Amino acid sequence: MKETFQELITYLKNPILEKDPNQNNSYRFSKFLHLLLISFITAMFSLVLIGLVDELGLVNLAEDHKAEELFNSLPKLAVFFLVVVLAPLLEESIFRAPLTAFKKGKQFRIAFYIFAILFGIVHITNYEISTNVLLLSPILVLPQTLLGFYLGFIRVRFGLLWSIALHAVYNGIFVISSFIGELL
């Protein structure tokens, strides 16, 4: 995993449009699992910051986050379909599919960063918009922004289906965890 993390950091410093030449499925699945773990580790650190924002009373996550409303207004199967199937398909089609259209180095690098940041920013709609939410949006959407970078990395290196799969599994683990949390 350390090697994948170093490869990811190097790539994020200077993203280039280059597929990974290693077509071995066990190699790709291993990288996929490493990226999934990296995604969760960085999400947990981000959630600590978000929890601090909530604890300081700057944003009330219980009232301002729309996930609770979604989970309470729809059947679990519908929530699962929306969050684990539909959202990854749509969001990856919008934010990752176009990346390979930018062929020149500098154009690609700028597009890579813009699409990852836009992916994060769009998730501010998960909150009830207020002045504090807007001011704190870089912290509130940090997990999604970081995920956008990781999804861009796997999309360029392995292909669009890999980024859809990573996105779906990532969302799926969070959704299933919340379902289990409701039962406890």
Buried (B, 14 or more C-beta within 10 A) or exposed (E): EEEBBEBBEEBBEEBEBEEBEEEEEEEBEBBBBBBBEBBBEBBEEBEEBBEEBBEEEBBBBEEBBEBEEBBEEEEEEEBBEBBBBEBBEEBBEEBBBEBBEBEEEEEBBEBBBEBBBBBBBBBBEBBEEEEBBEEBBEBBBBBBBBBBBBBBBBBBBBBBEBBBBBBBBBBBBBBEEBEEEEEE
